[in-house]
Amino acid sequence: MTHSAWARSEQRTVSLPPAALRLLREIAQRDTGAGVAFSSAPYGRWQMDGTAYKVNDRTFHPLDAADFIDIGNGRTDRVKVTAAGRAYLATLDGEGSA
């Protein structure tokens, strides 16, 4: 199996918790190339700048582990959705419409 074929089949097997999937969708919707800024919020949460959307720190972990997002240094860098993250969402959206 080629690397790209393996990557596509691996994407199908990833199962994200609902909160992580929502976070991925929120980031993908707003990331136009420069990433999305988050600021620290109480109780181990992060707030997406310009919105009321808050998310627990641990919600980022499965997305980072699957390489669906790039969190940079994890504290001050903007969060970017990766090509793999966009492909994962496209796969999910394609399955939902089939």
N, C-alpha and C positions, 0 to 999 in steps of 0.2 A: 504494500500500500504506500502510495506517495505521501510525502509530508502534508501537502495541502488536503488530500483526501482524508488523512488521519485527523487533521484539524477540524474538518467539517463534521466528521462522525463523532469526534470528541465533544464538539459543541452541543450536539443533540443529546448527549448523555448528562450534561450538567443540569442539575435541578436546584434552582435557587429558592430560598425562602421568599414568601410574598413581599416582605419588607425590602429585601435586597433587589428583587425584580422591579419594584416601584422606584427604588433609588436609581437603578440603572436607567430606567425610562426617563426619570426626571433629569438626570445628567445628560442623556443623549438628546433630549428635546432642547436643552438650553446651550449645549456645547457646540459653538460654531467654529471651533478651532483653537480658541484661546483658553478653553476650559471653563470651569464653574467654580466660583469662590464659595467657601464655607467659613463661617466664623464659629468660634467656640460658644457653646450654650451650656446652661447648667445641667447637672446630672449626667455627665458623660455624653452629651449630645452635641450635634453640629447643626447649625442653621444655614440653609442655602441663602446666600446674600440676595437681597431684593425680594424675598418671599417669606412666608410664615412657616415654610416646610422645615421641620426639625427631624433629625434622624439619629439613632443611637450610633455610637462609634463602632460597635461590633457589626453593624449592618454593612459597613464597607469591606469587611474582611473576606467574605466569599467572592465578592466581585474582584478584589485585588488578587486573591489566590488564583482565580480563573483567568487573570489577565484581561478582564473586561473593562477595567478602568486603570488609569495611571494616576496614583495619588502623590507622585513626586516625593517630597520629604515627609509627607503625612501631617504636617502642621500648618504650613504657610503657603504651599504651592496650590495652584488651582487644580481641580480634579478634571481629568480629561477622559472621555470615553475612547476606547481603542477600536481599531478595526475589528478585532475579535468580538468586542462588545456589540458593535453595530451589526455584525453578521449574526450573532446570537439572537438579537431582537428581530432581525429580518426573518430568521428561520422560524421563530415563534409566531410572528405575525403571518407568515406564509402558511404555517400549519393551521392556524386559527381560521383562515379564510378558505381552506381547502374543503 
